[in-house]
Amino acid sequence: MRLLVLGGSWFVGRVLVAEAVQRGHDVTVFNRGASPAHLPSAVRHVRGDRELIDDVRALARCGPWDVVVDVAGSVPAVVRRSVEILADVAQRCVFVSTISAYRDWPHAPVDEDSALWDGDPDFDPGTRRWDPDAYGPLKVGCEIASRDAFGPERLLVLRPHVVLGPHEYVGRLPWWLTRMRRGGPVLAPAPDRGIQPVDVRDLTGFLLDQAEWRGTGVFNVAPPATRATYGDMLRSCIEVTADVAERSARLVWVDECWLVEQGVTQWTELPLWRSAAAPWGMNADRARRAGLRCRPLAETVADTWTWLCEGGRPVTHERFAEHGIAPEREASLIARWLAEHPRQSDGASEPAPSRTPG
Ligand SMILES: NC(=O)c1ccc[n+]([C@@H]2O[C@H](COP(=O)([O-])OP(=O)(O)OC[C@H]3O[C@@H](n4cnc5c(N)ncnc54)[C@H](OP(=O)(O)O)[C@@H]3O)[C@@H](O)[C@H]2O)c1
């Protein structure tokens, strides 16, 4: 298969390119070269900026392709301009969207028929593209632009939940792993909440399977939320870092509502924690029926730690710094919680009394 990957050098795209080459596909990668590429030698690398129409026209002259995979689309107007050109030189398109496309996420469970944000396929938000409030509607706009250019019979849209695994530059799981390595009392919410981050290798494997099988339509991509809990993830982080930990880590379970009252920033100060009713309510049965297989979360945790130990973190990205609570703030919150719940101070693993979060 002749594959064009728009993006391809940070995380999802990078892992996708490596897997595609391993499967024997003929891969072209298009990006600006602003991030370190580490591309396999078999890959044809076309440098250019998709925001510049001449660069996209020059790229199109390197075609044709069977499939263009867009892992770098976040601005509808930019996606529109590039797919209008590429639809003439690629038979099909795979657009990597996100769970944030759903209007009700994270407040209600979502499947592929759930309501989406209104998206404008011509919209360019300027610098607001990574604004969490703008991100969902922007990705919907990108989906629409891709559908307008390729038509539904030539388009596959994947909406993954949070993606973790080796090469995760966003810094969510890497933060938890390095936190556990530091050890000591660890502020820890929601031990029993089922969670469903998807391993980047399972996402890219499914994407390539679908591309090879000429899949079209829309698929959510996530493991079932019943397979692992937030507590399982944190315990796995402790387990894999134990040998090199500065001191042993002890989870101090605190009530989610109490954390909200303390003003702890959800999703970033405690990565992957969100107190809403259904942050992990993605139904991905359609993808499972179509062949999606998700490895255990413990394997993702272990392999991400191995990658970090081997000198991982391939790019310096501003989003990495967003993640993690400051050590002094964590210590002061733990002290306050233990003062209010003295039975937990003696090291007992008593779960936090929990109230239902809103
Ligand atoms: N991470 C998650 O948890 C998550 C969850 C759900 C969905 N997603 C989606 O998954 C995709 C993942 O992307 P990723 O960051 O892992 O992908 P990636 O393909 O590994 O990295 C983004 C790529 O886009 C390129 N790029 C950025 N701006 C460009 C431009 N103007 N012209 C050409 N190339 C450009 C970058 O290279 P240069 O900088 O060198 O140009 C880089 O190669 C995104 O679409 C995201 O919305 C992610």
PDBQT file of the ligand as one rigid body, heavy atoms in Angstrom, charges set to zero:
ROOT
HETATM    1  N1  LIG A 401      -2.470  12.314  22.348  1.00  0.00    +0.000 N 
HETATM    2  C1  LIG A 401      -3.695  11.963  22.611  1.00  0.00    +0.000 C 
HETATM    3  O1  LIG A 401      -4.021  11.559  23.754  1.00  0.00    +0.000 OA
HETATM    4  C2  LIG A 401      -4.745  12.023  21.514  1.00  0.00    +0.000 A 
HETATM    5  C3  LIG A 401      -6.016  11.576  21.812  1.00  0.00    +0.000 A 
HETATM    6  C4  LIG A 401      -6.978  11.586  20.802  1.00  0.00    +0.000 A 
HETATM    7  C5  LIG A 401      -6.638  12.057  19.536  1.00  0.00    +0.000 A 
HETATM    8  N2  LIG A 401      -5.391  12.518  19.277  1.00  0.00    +0.000 N 
HETATM    9  C6  LIG A 401      -5.105  13.009  17.925  1.00  0.00    +0.000 C 
HETATM   10  O2  LIG A 401      -4.066  12.207  17.408  1.00  0.00    +0.000 OA
HETATM   11  C7  LIG A 401      -3.245  12.974  16.559  1.00  0.00    +0.000 C 
HETATM   12  C8  LIG A 401      -1.959  12.712  17.201  1.00  0.00    +0.000 C 
HETATM   13  O3  LIG A 401      -0.954  13.418  16.802  1.00  0.00    +0.000 OA
HETATM   14  P1  LIG A 401       0.500  13.289  17.298  1.00  0.00    +0.000 P 
HETATM   15  O4  LIG A 401       0.849  14.600  17.865  1.00  0.00    +0.000 OA
HETATM   16  O5  LIG A 401       0.743  12.116  18.105  1.00  0.00    +0.000 OA
HETATM   17  O6  LIG A 401       1.008  13.112  15.813  1.00  0.00    +0.000 OA
HETATM   18  P2  LIG A 401       2.311  13.081  15.117  1.00  0.00    +0.000 P 
HETATM   19  O7  LIG A 401       2.017  12.884  13.706  1.00  0.00    +0.000 OA
HETATM   20  O8  LIG A 401       3.217  12.110  15.762  1.00  0.00    +0.000 OA
HETATM   21  O9  LIG A 401       2.825  14.607  15.349  1.00  0.00    +0.000 OA
HETATM   22  C9  LIG A 401       2.229  15.754  14.782  1.00  0.00    +0.000 C 
HETATM   23  C10 LIG A 401       2.902  15.976  13.446  1.00  0.00    +0.000 C 
HETATM   24  O10 LIG A 401       2.366  17.052  12.716  1.00  0.00    +0.000 OA
HETATM   25  C11 LIG A 401       3.423  17.721  12.076  1.00  0.00    +0.000 C 
HETATM   26  N3  LIG A 401       2.944  19.053  11.789  1.00  0.00    +0.000 N 
HETATM   27  C12 LIG A 401       2.472  19.957  12.686  1.00  0.00    +0.000 A 
HETATM   28  N4  LIG A 401       2.111  21.088  12.046  1.00  0.00    +0.000 NA
HETATM   29  C13 LIG A 401       2.367  20.882  10.727  1.00  0.00    +0.000 A 
HETATM   30  C14 LIG A 401       2.208  21.684   9.558  1.00  0.00    +0.000 A 
HETATM   31  N5  LIG A 401       1.726  22.943   9.630  1.00  0.00    +0.000 N 
HETATM   32  N6  LIG A 401       2.558  21.161   8.373  1.00  0.00    +0.000 NA
HETATM   33  C15 LIG A 401       3.060  19.899   8.283  1.00  0.00    +0.000 A 
HETATM   34  N7  LIG A 401       3.225  19.098   9.344  1.00  0.00    +0.000 NA
HETATM   35  C16 LIG A 401       2.889  19.595  10.556  1.00  0.00    +0.000 A 
HETATM   36  C17 LIG A 401       4.562  17.629  13.082  1.00  0.00    +0.000 C 
HETATM   37  O11 LIG A 401       5.831  17.726  12.512  1.00  0.00    +0.000 OA
HETATM   38  P3  LIG A 401       6.601  19.134  12.388  1.00  0.00    +0.000 P 
HETATM   39  O12 LIG A 401       6.440  19.815  13.700  1.00  0.00    +0.000 OA
HETATM   40  O13 LIG A 401       8.022  18.726  12.093  1.00  0.00    +0.000 OA
HETATM   41  O14 LIG A 401       5.962  19.836  11.256  1.00  0.00    +0.000 OA
HETATM   42  C18 LIG A 401       4.375  16.203  13.562  1.00  0.00    +0.000 C 
HETATM   43  O15 LIG A 401       4.997  15.303  12.717  1.00  0.00    +0.000 OA
HETATM   44  C19 LIG A 401      -3.721  14.410  16.611  1.00  0.00    +0.000 C 
HETATM   45  O16 LIG A 401      -4.499  14.669  15.467  1.00  0.00    +0.000 OA
HETATM   46  C20 LIG A 401      -4.633  14.429  17.859  1.00  0.00    +0.000 C 
HETATM   47  O17 LIG A 401      -5.722  15.311  17.673  1.00  0.00    +0.000 OA
HETATM   48  C21 LIG A 401      -4.423  12.502  20.237  1.00  0.00    +0.000 A 
ENDROOT
TORSDOF 0
